[in-house]
Amino acid sequence: MIGRGKSGEPRVNQVLRVNRATVFVLRPEPPAQLAANEQVAIAAGSTYPLHSYAYADINGGFNGHIRVALRDRTLGPGFNTWFVPGRDIQVEADGVVVYPHEDQESMSVLWINVGTLLKRRPLDSTLLNPSETVAVPRGRTFDLHSYAFADSQGNFNNHIKFAIRNTEDFVNGLSTWFVFTPHAFVTLDDDVVFPRPDPNAFILRVTASTIFKRRPVASSQLAPNEWVQTSPGTELVLAAYAFADAQGPFNGHIRFTLRYVRDDIAGFNTWYVFQGHAQVERAGVVVFPRLTAPTPPPPPQYSGRPFRLPGNTSTFYTDQPIIPGGNFTWGEATRDATRIPENQSIVNNIIGLARALQPVRERLNRPFQVNSWYRPPAVNAAVGGASQSQHLFGRAVDVQVQGLSGRQVANAVMLTWPGGVGIYSNIPNIIHLDTGPRRFWGF
């Protein structure tokens, strides 16, 4: 039944549905941090009519909670506004789930890239009490409910503010911490989304089937745990590379150090590769080995990894545009040919989405970084995607647009985009676009 507000306009019936036994709290903190009169235990299956709800405000998310205002109801000591753990509930409007939205279920992950300190306040560690810091090692990860790099007062002194998603991962019982920005990064669907990737970073590209080595010697001199096989087309972001040191060259090898801990190989970030089997690039230009011979003839039209698509007899390449002359490639849609569509229908959906994206790319005239396009069911489940995510059908993409926030891009496409447009306070750089039903969220 649809009610009517004072203006006579139909009123949407919003309902809070509790999926798991949980605790409503007056402040978005763990129950152990609150007084008994600041919390109310709620049974699974409970429902409450809502006046309104929010999953963030101008200062960011609510530490893994949503804020709800009950309609015509109060709980505990007579309050109608409470905070509820977001993972325990859903919000329905006229029977349709409106929270969590399609990709609010996808998890962003904070990676600790350098052994560092988590802090309760974004200050130099010398200004904090020991109780306000916790040491964490390189490689530690946290599934996030939200993160932010600034609020209405400005940035956080070059720190990332983050709220941990799962109660069992809280640090010292607390969900919200700060970490020095150069010591960590955030990924969504395994792509770095903050800090924004450096377009001038050095990239190691493997050009032939080869091995990475722990020492720059012939492979016959290495123990089995000192090398790993790698294939042509492998691409890695580097923190540094060298072809010699004070003692001389590395026996015809490149020594490289990986930028991101998530790319570590067998637990190590520094390896060697025979320089005849790889090259270092910067902004698409080969910087090592330097060309000394005359410029070779142009390469084939496409030089990326070859693969096949269902319903097609020809070979496709990861650097091949999805539509002729377009900016979006099959490598972006298939995560470098590691996510091959299951059927021709998905292939057609990818092509349709590329056709819809291209005019947006041309109008904004800025580079797009694709963070997630097609997701097979197993991948979608692993990253926490919605069970009926448009990503499963090749109809959805999460992108970053250089120099623009997700909200700015959404405002630019709102009137013309044919399907879904979503932005998230917990992933501020990302916009979700899909060619499913026309709908909007996060505004």
C-alpha positions as CSV (number, residue, x, y, z in Angstrom):
1,M,0.0,0.0,0.0
2,I,1.3,3.5,-0.9
3,G,0.7,6.3,1.6
4,R,0.4,10.0,0.8
5,G,2.5,12.8,2.3
6,K,1.3,16.2,3.2
7,S,1.6,17.4,-0.4
8,G,-0.7,14.6,-1.6
9,E,2.2,12.9,-3.5
10,P,2.4,9.1,-3.2
11,R,4.8,8.1,-0.3
12,V,7.2,5.3,-0.9
13,N,7.0,2.6,1.9
14,Q,10.5,2.0,3.1
15,V,11.1,-1.0,5.3
16,L,14.2,-2.0,7.3
17,R,14.6,-5.8,7.3
18,V,17.0,-7.5,9.7
19,N,18.6,-10.5,8.1
20,R,20.8,-11.5,11.0
21,A,20.5,-11.1,14.8
22,T,22.2,-7.7,15.5
23,V,22.4,-4.7,17.8
24,F,21.0,-1.2,17.1
25,V,23.3,1.4,18.6
26,L,23.0,5.2,19.3
27,R,26.5,5.8,18.1
28,P,28.3,3.9,15.3
29,E,30.8,2.1,17.5
30,P,31.1,-1.6,18.7
31,P,28.5,-2.4,21.4
32,A,31.4,-3.2,23.8
33,Q,32.3,0.5,23.6
34,L,28.8,1.7,24.5
35,A,26.6,1.9,27.6
36,A,23.7,-0.5,28.1
37,N,21.1,2.2,27.4
38,E,22.9,3.0,24.1
39,Q,22.1,-0.3,22.4
40,V,19.2,-2.6,21.7
41,A,19.4,-6.3,20.7
42,I,17.3,-7.1,17.6
43,A,16.2,-10.5,16.4
44,A,16.7,-11.8,12.9
45,G,13.5,-11.4,10.8
46,S,12.5,-8.2,12.5
47,T,11.1,-5.4,10.2
48,Y,10.6,-1.7,10.9
49,P,8.9,1.0,8.8
50,L,11.4,3.7,7.9
51,H,11.2,7.5,7.7
52,S,14.7,7.7,6.1
53,Y,18.1,6.1,6.1
54,A,21.7,7.0,5.1
55,Y,24.9,5.1,4.7
56,A,27.2,8.2,4.9
57,D,27.2,11.9,5.5
58,I,29.5,14.7,4.4
59,N,32.3,13.3,6.6
60,G,32.2,9.8,5.2
61,G,30.7,6.5,6.2
62,F,29.4,5.4,9.6
63,N,32.0,2.8,10.6
64,G,30.2,-0.1,8.9
65,H,26.7,1.1,9.9
66,I,23.8,2.7,8.3
67,R,21.8,5.4,10.1
68,V,18.0,4.8,10.2
69,A,15.1,6.9,11.4
70,L,12.1,4.7,12.2
71,R,8.6,5.8,11.2
72,D,6.1,5.9,14.0
73,R,8.3,3.7,16.2
74,T,10.8,4.2,19.0
75,L,13.2,1.7,20.6
76,G,15.1,1.5,23.9
77,P,15.0,4.8,25.9
78,G,12.5,6.3,23.4
79,F,14.7,7.1,20.3
80,N,13.6,6.6,16.7
81,T,17.1,7.2,15.2
82,W,19.7,4.4,15.4
83,F,22.8,3.0,13.7
84,V,22.7,-0.6,12.4
85,P,25.5,-2.8,11.1
86,G,25.1,-2.6,7.3
87,R,26.0,-6.3,6.7
88,D,23.1,-7.4,8.9
89,I,20.2,-5.7,7.2
90,Q,18.6,-4.5,4.0
91,V,16.4,-1.6,3.1
92,E,13.3,-2.1,0.8
93,A,11.2,0.5,-0.9
94,D,7.8,-0.8,-2.1
95,G,9.3,-4.3,-1.9
96,V,12.4,-3.6,-3.9
97,V,15.8,-3.8,-2.2
98,V,17.5,-0.4,-2.4
99,Y,20.3,-1.0,0.1
100,P,22.8,-2.5,-0.4
101,H,22.9,-1.2,-4.0
102,E,24.4,-3.4,-6.7
103,D,28.0,-2.6,-6.0
104,Q,27.8,-1.5,-2.5
105,E,28.3,-5.2,-1.8
106,S,31.6,-5.2,-3.6
107,M,34.5,-4.9,-1.2
108,S,37.2,-2.4,-1.4
109,V,40.4,-3.6,0.3
110,L,43.1,-1.6,2.1
111,W,46.6,-3.0,1.6
112,I,49.6,-2.1,3.9
113,N,52.4,-1.5,1.4
114,V,55.1,-0.7,3.9
115,G,55.4,-1.7,7.6
116,T,53.8,1.2,9.3
117,L,51.5,2.4,12.1
118,L,47.7,2.6,12.2
119,K,46.7,5.8,14.0
120,R,43.6,7.0,15.8
121,R,44.3,10.6,14.6
122,P,45.9,11.7,11.4
123,L,49.0,13.2,13.0
124,D,52.8,12.5,13.1
125,S,53.3,9.5,15.3
126,T,55.5,11.5,17.6
127,L,52.5,13.6,18.6
128,L,50.4,10.5,19.5
129,N,50.2,8.5,22.7
130,P,51.4,4.9,22.3
131,S,47.7,3.8,22.9
132,E,46.7,5.6,19.8
133,T,49.0,3.6,17.4
134,V,49.2,0.0,16.3
135,A,52.1,-1.4,14.3
136,V,51.1,-3.4,11.2
137,P,53.4,-5.4,8.8
138,R,53.8,-5.0,5.1
139,G,51.2,-7.2,3.3
140,R,48.4,-6.8,6.0
141,T,45.0,-6.3,4.4
142,F,41.6,-5.0,5.6
143,D,38.3,-5.5,3.9
144,L,36.7,-2.0,4.1
145,H,33.3,-0.7,4.7
146,S,34.5,2.8,3.6
147,Y,37.5,5.0,3.2
148,A,38.1,8.7,2.7
149,F,41.0,11.0,1.9
150,A,39.3,14.2,2.9
151,D,36.2,15.7,4.5
152,S,34.6,19.1,4.6
153,Q,37.5,20.5,6.5
154,G,40.1,19.3,4.0
155,N,42.5,16.4,3.7
156,F,43.6,14.2,6.6
157,N,47.2,15.5,6.7
158,N,48.1,13.0,3.9
159,H,46.4,10.1,5.6
160,I,43.7,7.6,4.5
161,K,40.8,7.4,6.9
162,F,39.3,3.9,6.7
163,A,36.5,1.9,8.4
164,I,37.0,-1.9,8.6
165,R,34.1,-4.0,7.3
166,N,34.1,-7.0,9.5
167,T,33.8,-6.9,13.3
168,E,36.3,-9.7,13.7
169,D,39.0,-7.7,12.0
170,F,38.6,-4.6,14.2
171,V,41.9,-3.4,15.6
172,N,41.9,-3.2,19.4
173,G,38.1,-3.4,19.1
174,L,37.9,-0.3,16.9
175,S,36.8,-0.1,13.3
176,T,38.1,3.4,12.2
177,W,41.8,4.2,11.8
178,F,44.1,6.4,9.8
179,V,47.2,5.3,7.9
180,F,49.9,7.5,6.2
181,T,48.9,7.6,2.5
182,P,52.3,6.6,1.0
183,H,52.3,3.5,3.1
184,A,49.0,2.0,1.9
185,F,46.7,1.7,-1.1
186,V,43.0,0.7,-1.8
187,T,41.8,-1.8,-4.4
188,L,38.4,-2.5,-5.8
189,D,38.0,-5.8,-7.7
190,D,41.9,-6.1,-7.4
191,D,42.5,-2.7,-9.2
192,V,44.2,0.1,-7.4
193,V,41.6,3.0,-6.9
194,F,43.5,5.1,-4.4
195,P,45.9,6.8,-4.5
196,R,45.3,7.1,-8.2
197,P,47.8,5.1,-10.2
198,D,50.7,7.2,-11.5
199,P,50.4,7.3,-15.3
200,N,54.2,7.7,-15.5
201,A,55.0,4.7,-13.4
202,F,57.5,2.3,-14.8
203,I,55.9,-0.9,-16.2
204,L,57.7,-4.2,-16.7
205,R,56.3,-6.0,-19.8
206,V,57.3,-9.6,-20.4
207,T,57.8,-10.2,-24.2
208,A,58.7,-13.9,-24.3
209,S,58.1,-17.0,-22.2
210,T,60.7,-16.8,-19.5
211,I,61.4,-17.1,-15.7
212,F,61.8,-14.5,-13.0
213,K,64.9,-15.3,-10.9
214,R,66.1,-14.4,-7.4
215,R,69.7,-14.2,-8.7
216,P,71.0,-13.0,-12.1
217,V,72.5,-16.3,-13.1
218,A,71.8,-19.0,-15.6
219,S,68.6,-20.9,-14.7
220,S,70.6,-24.2,-14.3
221,Q,72.4,-22.6,-11.3
222,L,69.2,-21.8,-9.5
223,A,67.4,-23.9,-6.9
224,P,63.7,-24.7,-7.6
225,N,62.6,-22.1,-5.0
226,E,64.7,-19.4,-6.7
227,W,62.6,-19.0,-9.9
228,V,59.0,-18.8,-11.2
229,Q,57.7,-19.3,-14.7
230,T,56.0,-16.3,-16.4
231,S,54.3,-15.8,-19.7
232,P,54.4,-13.2,-22.5
233,G,52.1,-10.2,-21.9
234,T,52.6,-10.2,-18.1
235,E,52.6,-6.6,-17.0
236,L,53.8,-5.4,-13.6
237,V,53.9,-1.9,-12.0
238,L,57.4,-1.1,-10.7
239,A,58.8,0.9,-7.8
240,A,62.3,0.7,-9.4
241,Y,64.4,-1.1,-11.9
242,A,68.1,-1.3,-12.7
243,F,70.4,-3.0,-15.2
244,A,73.6,-2.5,-13.2
245,D,74.9,-1.4,-9.8
246,A,78.3,-0.3,-8.4
247,Q,79.7,-3.8,-9.1
248,G,78.6,-3.8,-12.7
249,P,75.8,-5.1,-14.9
250,F,73.6,-8.0,-13.8
251,N,74.8,-10.6,-16.3
252,G,72.3,-9.4,-19.0
253,H,69.4,-9.2,-16.6
254,I,67.0,-6.5,-15.4
255,R,66.6,-6.2,-11.6
256,F,63.1,-4.9,-10.7
257,T,61.2,-4.1,-7.6
258,L,57.4,-4.3,-7.5
259,R,55.4,-1.2,-6.4
260,Y,52.4,-3.0,-4.8
261,V,52.6,-5.7,-2.2
262,R,49.6,-7.4,-3.8
263,D,51.9,-8.2,-6.8
264,D,54.7,-9.8,-4.6
265,I,55.8,-13.1,-6.1
266,A,56.4,-16.0,-3.7
267,G,56.6,-13.4,-0.9
268,F,59.3,-11.3,-2.5
269,N,59.1,-8.0,-4.3
270,T,62.5,-7.9,-6.0
271,W,63.4,-10.3,-8.9
272,Y,65.6,-10.5,-12.0
273,V,64.6,-11.2,-15.6
274,F,66.7,-11.8,-18.7
275,Q,66.6,-8.5,-20.5
276,G,66.1,-10.2,-23.9
277,H,62.7,-11.4,-22.6
278,A,61.3,-8.2,-21.1
279,Q,61.2,-4.5,-21.4
280,V,60.6,-1.5,-19.1
281,E,58.1,1.1,-20.3
282,R,57.0,4.5,-19.1
283,A,53.8,6.2,-20.5
284,G,53.8,3.7,-23.3
285,V,57.4,4.3,-24.4
286,V,60.1,1.7,-24.0
287,V,62.9,3.1,-21.8
288,F,64.9,-0.1,-21.4
289,P,66.6,-1.8,-23.3
290,R,67.3,1.3,-25.3
291,L,67.1,0.8,-29.1
292,T,70.5,1.0,-30.7
293,A,69.6,-0.6,-34.0
294,P,67.5,1.1,-36.7
295,T,63.8,1.3,-35.9
296,P,62.3,-2.1,-36.7
297,P,59.3,-2.4,-38.9
298,P,55.9,-1.6,-37.3
299,P,54.5,-4.5,-35.3
300,P,51.3,-6.3,-36.2
301,Q,48.1,-4.4,-35.8
302,Y,47.7,-5.8,-32.3
303,S,50.4,-7.1,-30.0
304,G,48.4,-8.0,-26.9
305,R,47.6,-11.4,-25.6
306,P,45.5,-13.5,-28.2
307,F,42.3,-15.2,-27.1
308,R,39.0,-16.5,-28.5
309,L,35.5,-15.4,-27.7
310,P,32.3,-17.5,-27.8
311,G,30.4,-17.3,-31.0
312,N,33.4,-16.0,-33.0
313,T,35.9,-17.9,-35.1
314,S,38.5,-15.1,-35.3
315,T,41.3,-14.4,-32.8
316,F,40.9,-11.3,-30.5
317,Y,43.7,-9.4,-28.7
318,T,43.8,-7.7,-25.3
319,D,44.8,-4.4,-26.9
320,Q,42.1,-4.6,-29.6
321,P,39.3,-2.0,-29.3
322,I,35.9,-3.5,-28.6
323,I,34.3,-1.3,-31.2
324,P,36.4,-0.1,-34.2
325,G,38.2,3.1,-33.4
326,G,37.0,3.0,-29.8
327,N,39.0,3.7,-26.6
328,F,37.9,0.6,-24.7
329,T,39.7,-2.7,-25.3
330,W,38.9,-6.4,-24.9
331,G,41.7,-6.5,-22.3
332,E,39.8,-4.0,-20.1
333,A,36.5,-5.9,-20.5
334,T,38.1,-9.4,-19.7
335,R,40.8,-8.4,-17.2
336,D,43.6,-9.1,-19.7
337,A,41.9,-12.2,-21.1
338,T,41.6,-13.9,-17.6
339,R,37.8,-13.5,-17.6
340,I,36.5,-15.0,-20.9
341,P,32.7,-14.6,-21.3
342,E,30.8,-17.8,-20.9
343,N,28.6,-17.3,-24.0
344,Q,27.9,-15.1,-27.0
345,S,25.1,-13.2,-25.2
346,I,27.7,-11.8,-22.7
347,V,30.0,-10.9,-25.6
348,N,27.2,-8.9,-27.2
349,N,26.4,-7.1,-23.9
350,I,30.1,-6.1,-23.6
351,I,30.0,-4.6,-27.1
352,G,26.7,-2.8,-26.3
353,L,28.2,-1.3,-23.2
354,A,31.3,-0.2,-25.1
355,R,29.1,1.6,-27.6
356,A,27.3,3.4,-24.8
357,L,30.5,4.4,-23.1
358,Q,32.3,5.7,-26.1
359,P,30.3,8.9,-26.5
360,V,30.8,9.6,-22.8
361,R,34.5,9.2,-23.2
362,E,34.6,11.5,-26.2
363,R,32.5,14.2,-24.5
364,L,34.5,14.2,-21.3
365,N,37.8,14.0,-23.3
366,R,39.7,12.4,-20.4
367,P,41.3,9.0,-19.8
368,F,39.1,6.4,-18.3
369,Q,40.5,3.7,-16.0
370,V,38.4,0.6,-16.0
371,N,38.4,-1.1,-12.6
372,S,35.9,-3.8,-13.2
373,W,33.9,-4.9,-16.3
374,Y,32.9,-8.6,-16.9
375,R,32.9,-10.8,-13.8
376,P,32.4,-14.6,-14.0
377,P,30.2,-16.0,-11.2
378,A,33.2,-17.2,-9.1
379,V,35.0,-13.9,-9.3
380,N,31.8,-11.9,-8.5
381,A,31.3,-14.0,-5.4
382,A,34.9,-13.7,-4.3
383,V,34.8,-9.8,-4.5
384,G,31.4,-9.7,-2.7
385,G,29.4,-8.6,-5.7
386,A,25.6,-8.7,-5.7
387,S,24.0,-12.0,-6.6
388,Q,22.4,-10.5,-9.7
389,S,25.1,-8.0,-10.5
390,Q,25.0,-6.6,-14.0
391,H,28.8,-7.3,-14.1
392,L,27.9,-11.0,-14.4
393,F,26.3,-10.3,-17.8
394,G,28.9,-7.9,-19.2
395,R,26.5,-5.0,-18.8
396,A,28.3,-3.1,-16.0
397,V,31.6,-1.2,-15.6
398,D,33.2,0.6,-12.7
399,V,35.5,3.4,-13.9
400,Q,37.7,6.2,-12.7
401,V,37.9,9.3,-14.9
402,Q,41.1,11.3,-14.6
403,G,40.7,14.5,-12.6
404,L,37.0,13.9,-11.8
405,S,35.2,12.4,-8.8
406,G,32.5,9.8,-9.3
407,R,29.9,12.4,-8.4
408,Q,31.2,14.9,-11.1
409,V,31.1,12.2,-13.8
410,A,27.6,11.2,-12.7
411,N,26.3,14.7,-12.9
412,A,27.8,14.9,-16.4
413,V,26.0,11.8,-17.7
414,M,22.8,11.8,-15.7
415,L,20.5,13.1,-18.4
416,T,21.8,10.9,-21.3
417,W,23.0,7.6,-19.8
418,P,20.5,4.8,-20.8
419,G,20.9,2.6,-17.7
420,G,22.1,2.6,-14.1
421,V,24.3,5.2,-12.6
422,G,25.7,4.8,-9.1
423,I,28.1,6.6,-6.9
424,Y,29.4,5.7,-3.4
425,S,30.7,7.8,-0.6
426,N,32.8,4.8,0.5
427,I,34.5,4.6,-2.9
428,P,34.7,8.3,-3.9
429,N,36.7,8.0,-7.1
430,I,34.5,5.4,-8.7
431,I,31.3,5.6,-10.8
432,H,29.2,2.5,-11.7
433,L,27.6,2.6,-15.2
434,D,25.5,-0.2,-16.6
435,T,23.1,-0.8,-19.5
436,G,20.5,-2.5,-17.2
437,P,17.2,-0.8,-16.2
438,R,17.4,3.0,-15.8
439,R,18.0,3.9,-12.1
440,F,20.2,6.0,-9.9
441,W,21.7,5.8,-6.5
442,G,24.1,7.5,-4.1
443,F,22.8,11.1,-4.9
